[in-house]
Amino acid sequence: MELTLHPRETAFLDLKGEWNDLLHRSRFDTIFLTWEWQEVWWRCLGAPRGPLYLLSARRQDGLAGILPLYLMTEDDQRVLHVVGCIEVADYLDLILEIGAEEGVYTAFLDWLADVEAAPAWDLLNLCNQPDASLAHSLFLQLAQARGWAADVAQEDVCPIIELPSGEEDGWETYLAGLDKKERHEIRRKMRRAEREIPDLAFRVVTGGDDLPAAMDDFLRLHRLSSADKDDFMTDEMEAFFREMAAVTAEQGWLRLFFLDAGGQAVSTYFCFAYGDDMLVYNSGYDPEFNPQLSLGWVLLSDVIQYAIEEGCRRFDFLQGDEDYKHRFGGVDSPVFRTNVRKTTT
């Protein structure tokens, strides 16, 4: 296995033609590991944080691994993170072909141990690993076998609904699988909203000329939702969201959902349709508009119905164990973090 460290100025472009093909051959193909997501994240949010170390691993028969890393100094520690490792990417990992993991992990650990090849580092932080990853099992074992201090912890959960597929009325099948009380509550809220707001309209934007105005609506509602969300949506983060929306729209992945009343957006979900999954990335609503009608719940119900009709097999709420995700049928899937320190145990 041969590792190559790509020049920072051209690293992403060097691998653009091969990146997503390798991702499709990995254990966990997710939008957060696509070339598009990683490149936009790096350009908008990552570059100011520290230098990029983007490695590729090749066998004689071709590309077997992509290891996107960057280096930051935190609390007097030199920390290597995977690209994307802050709260705006819910799943992350080293991108490895199935069956090549041990070889790539071994070459990566050799590189980390080589003081002439790798930068000086104190901690390797592999965050947001899905359950399917081997980074919290095989990689952990290989690092510990070298005498390095390595540990793994569950970081969070992603509640996921397994959606009915191939059925004539999948929405009713989905509802039938819920607790009776929750099923009744969803239907009651939807009927009440339709009755009390006669012009309530469901809308989805996937790109095109409508996208800039739709993003204005999303950002307005996101900021209105809570003080925490308003604080989160800095100018830097807004630029990231706008760029990511444009790039994912070009790929056909973006789904911006709205409930409109009187022609005005009052609730929104920022989602991605990727592979067989509908990924619920962010949301917003106007807390002053008929709060008694729970329009966030109503829109979420519409989005699930849309996902079923589009043939999605999974509805992924992404990270966070909020109660409403489970009430809609989400089942927790764990997300892990592996830390490796270049010291003996």
C-alpha positions in Angstrom: 0.0 0.0 0.0 1.5 3.3 -1.1 0.4 6.6 0.6 0.7 9.9 -1.2 0.4 13.3 0.4 -1.2 15.7 -2.1 -0.1 19.3 -2.4 -2.5 21.5 -0.4 -3.1 23.9 -3.4 -4.4 21.0 -5.6 -5.3 18.2 -3.2 -9.0 18.2 -3.8 -8.7 18.7 -7.5 -6.1 15.8 -7.7 -8.7 13.3 -6.5 -12.0 14.8 -7.8 -12.3 12.2 -10.6 -11.8 9.2 -8.3 -13.3 10.4 -5.0 -17.0 9.5 -5.2 -16.3 6.2 -7.0 -14.2 5.1 -4.0 -16.9 6.3 -1.6 -19.4 4.1 -3.4 -17.1 1.1 -2.8 -16.8 1.9 1.0 -18.8 0.6 3.9 -20.7 3.8 4.5 -21.6 6.0 1.5 -22.9 9.3 2.8 -23.3 12.8 1.4 -20.9 14.1 4.1 -18.0 12.2 2.6 -18.6 13.1 -1.0 -16.0 15.2 -2.8 -18.6 18.0 -3.1 -19.3 18.2 0.6 -15.7 17.9 1.7 -14.4 20.4 -0.8 -17.1 23.0 0.2 -16.6 22.4 3.9 -12.8 22.9 3.5 -13.1 26.0 1.4 -15.8 27.7 3.5 -15.0 26.5 7.0 -11.8 24.5 7.2 -9.0 26.4 5.6 -8.8 29.1 8.3 -8.4 26.5 11.0 -5.1 25.0 10.0 -3.2 23.2 7.2 -4.7 20.4 5.1 -3.1 16.9 4.9 -4.9 15.0 2.3 -3.6 11.5 1.7 -4.5 8.9 -0.9 -3.7 5.1 -0.6 -3.1 3.0 -3.6 -2.6 -0.6 -4.4 -1.4 -1.9 -7.8 -5.0 -2.2 -8.9 -5.9 1.3 -8.0 -7.2 3.7 -5.3 -8.0 2.1 -2.0 -8.3 5.0 0.4 -8.6 8.7 0.9 -7.6 10.2 4.2 -8.7 13.9 4.5 -7.1 15.5 7.6 -6.3 18.9 8.9 -4.2 20.1 11.8 -5.3 22.4 14.6 -3.7 23.6 17.9 -6.2 23.2 20.7 -5.4 23.6 24.4 -1.7 23.4 23.6 -2.2 20.1 21.7 -1.6 19.5 18.0 -4.7 17.7 16.9 -5.3 16.0 13.6 -9.0 16.0 12.6 -10.8 14.5 9.7 -12.0 17.1 7.3 -15.5 18.2 8.3 -15.0 17.6 12.0 -17.3 20.2 13.5 -21.0 20.2 14.1 -22.1 20.6 10.5 -21.2 17.1 9.3 -23.1 14.3 11.1 -21.2 11.3 9.6 -17.4 11.3 8.9 -14.7 8.7 8.4 -11.6 7.8 6.5 -12.8 6.7 3.0 -11.7 3.1 2.4 -12.6 0.4 0.0 -14.3 -2.6 1.6 -11.6 -5.2 2.1 -8.7 -2.8 2.0 -9.2 -1.4 5.5 -6.4 -3.2 7.3 -3.8 -2.4 4.7 -4.7 1.3 4.5 -4.9 1.6 8.3 -1.5 0.0 8.7 0.0 2.4 6.1 -1.7 5.3 7.8 -0.3 4.4 11.2 3.2 4.0 9.6 2.8 7.5 8.2 1.7 8.9 11.5 4.8 7.3 13.2 7.2 8.8 10.6 8.4 12.1 12.0 9.8 13.1 8.6 6.6 12.4 6.7 3.8 13.4 9.0 3.5 16.8 10.8 4.2 16.9 14.5 1.0 15.8 16.3 -0.3 14.9 19.7 -3.8 13.6 19.1 -5.7 12.1 16.2 -9.4 12.8 16.5 -11.7 10.6 14.3 -15.1 12.0 15.0 -18.7 11.2 13.9 -18.0 7.6 12.8 -21.1 5.6 11.8 -21.7 2.2 13.2 -20.6 0.6 10.0 -17.1 2.1 10.2 -14.1 0.0 11.3 -12.3 3.0 12.7 -13.7 2.3 16.2 -12.8 -1.4 16.1 -10.0 -2.5 13.7 -8.2 0.8 13.6 -8.4 1.1 17.3 -6.9 -2.3 17.8 -4.1 -1.6 15.3 -3.2 1.6 17.1 -3.2 -0.1 20.5 -1.0 -2.9 19.1 1.7 -0.3 18.5 1.5 0.7 22.2 -0.2 4.0 21.5 -3.0 5.2 23.8 -6.2 4.8 21.9 -9.8 4.9 23.0 -13.3 4.9 21.6 -16.5 6.5 22.9 -20.0 6.8 21.7 -20.5 10.4 20.7 -24.2 10.6 19.8 -27.0 8.7 18.1 -28.8 9.2 14.7 -32.4 8.1 15.0 -33.4 6.4 11.7 -36.8 5.3 10.3 -36.9 2.3 8.1 -39.4 3.3 5.5 -41.9 1.0 3.7 -41.0 0.5 0.1 -42.7 -1.0 -2.9 -46.2 -0.7 -1.3 -49.2 1.0 -2.8 -49.9 3.1 0.2 -46.6 3.3 2.1 -47.7 6.3 4.1 -50.5 4.3 5.8 -48.1 1.4 6.3 -45.6 3.8 8.0 -48.4 5.2 10.3 -49.6 1.7 11.1 -46.1 0.9 12.5 -46.2 3.8 15.0 -47.5 3.7 18.5 -51.3 4.3 18.4 -51.1 7.5 20.4 -48.4 9.0 18.1 -50.3 7.9 15.0 -53.4 9.6 16.3 -51.4 12.8 17.2 -49.9 13.1 13.7 -53.2 12.7 12.0 -54.9 15.1 14.4 -52.3 17.8 13.9 -52.4 17.5 10.1 -56.2 17.7 10.0 -56.3 20.7 12.4 -53.7 22.6 10.4 -55.5 22.1 7.1 -58.8 23.1 8.8 -57.6 26.3 10.4 -55.2 27.5 7.6 -57.1 26.8 4.4 -54.3 28.2 2.2 -51.6 26.1 3.9 -49.3 24.7 1.1 -46.5 22.2 1.0 -43.5 23.2 -1.2 -40.2 21.7 -2.1 -37.3 23.4 -3.8 -34.5 21.4 -5.4 -32.6 24.1 -7.2 -32.9 26.4 -10.2 -33.9 30.0 -10.1 -36.1 29.5 -7.0 -33.1 28.5 -4.8 -31.8 32.0 -3.7 -35.2 33.1 -2.5 -35.8 29.7 -0.9 -32.5 30.0 1.0 -33.6 33.5 2.2 -36.7 31.9 3.6 -34.8 29.0 5.2 -32.3 31.4 6.8 -35.0 33.7 8.1 -36.9 30.9 9.7 -33.8 29.2 11.1 -32.8 32.4 12.8 -36.3 33.0 14.2 -36.5 29.5 15.7 -34.4 30.1 18.8 -31.6 32.2 20.2 -29.2 29.3 19.9 -29.9 28.9 16.2 -29.6 32.7 15.6 -26.2 32.6 17.3 -25.1 29.5 15.2 -26.0 31.2 11.9 -23.0 33.5 11.7 -22.1 35.2 8.4 -19.5 32.5 7.9 -22.1 29.8 8.5 -24.6 31.4 6.2 -22.0 31.5 3.4 -21.4 27.8 4.0 -25.1 26.9 3.9 -25.7 29.0 0.7 -22.7 27.4 -1.1 -23.6 23.9 0.1 -27.2 24.4 -1.1 -26.0 25.5 -4.5 -23.5 22.6 -4.9 -25.9 19.9 -3.7 -28.7 21.3 -5.9 -26.4 20.8 -8.9 -26.0 17.2 -7.9 -29.7 16.6 -7.5 -29.4 16.0 -3.7 -30.9 19.1 -2.2 -34.5 19.1 -0.9 -35.7 22.4 0.8 -39.1 21.8 2.2 -41.6 24.5 3.3 -45.1 25.1 4.6 -46.4 28.3 3.2 -49.4 30.3 4.5 -50.7 33.2 2.6 -47.7 32.9 0.3 -45.3 33.2 3.2 -43.0 30.4 4.4 -43.7 29.6 8.1 -41.9 26.3 8.5 -38.9 24.7 6.8 -36.7 21.6 6.6 -33.3 21.6 4.9 -32.8 18.0 3.7 -30.8 15.9 1.3 -31.9 12.9 -0.8 -28.8 10.8 -1.2 -28.9 7.3 -2.4 -31.7 5.5 -0.6 -31.8 8.0 2.3 -33.6 11.2 3.1 -31.3 13.1 5.5 -32.9 15.8 7.8 -30.1 18.3 8.1 -31.6 21.4 9.6 -34.9 23.2 10.2 -36.6 26.5 11.1 -40.0 27.9 11.9 -41.7 31.1 12.8 -42.6 30.7 16.6 -45.1 33.6 16.4 -47.2 32.0 13.7 -50.0 29.9 15.1 -47.7 28.1 17.6 -50.7 26.0 18.8 -50.8 24.2 15.4 -47.4 22.5 15.7 -46.6 23.3 12.1 -43.1 21.8 12.5 -44.7 18.4 13.1 -47.1 18.9 10.2 -44.3 19.7 7.8 -42.2 16.8 9.1 -45.2 14.5 8.4 -45.3 15.9 4.9 -41.6 15.3 4.4 -41.8 11.7 5.5 -44.7 11.1 3.2 -42.7 12.7 0.3 -39.7 10.5 1.1 -41.9 7.4 1.0 -43.4 8.4 -2.3 -39.9 9.1 -3.7 -38.8 5.6 -2.8 -36.4 6.4 0.0 -35.7 3.4 2.2 -34.4 5.3 5.3 -35.4 8.6 6.9 -32.3 9.7 8.8 -32.8 12.4 11.5 -29.0 12.7 11.9 -27.4 13.4 15.2 -29.4 14.2 18.3 -31.7 12.2 20.5 -34.6 14.7 20.6 -37.9 13.1 21.7 -39.8 14.0 18.6 -37.5 11.9 16.5 -38.4 8.8 18.4 -42.1 9.7 18.5 -42.0 9.6 14.7 -40.5 6.1 14.8 -36.7 6.8 14.7 -34.5 4.0 16.1 -31.1 5.1 17.4 -27.9 4.2 15.4 -24.7 5.0 17.3 -22.0 7.5 16.2 -18.5 7.0 17.6 -15.3 9.0 18.2 -11.9 7.4 18.2 -8.9 9.2 19.8 -5.3 8.1 19.3 -2.4 9.6 21.2 1.2 9.0 20.2 2.1 7.9 23.7 2.4 4.5 25.3 -0.6 3.1 27.2 
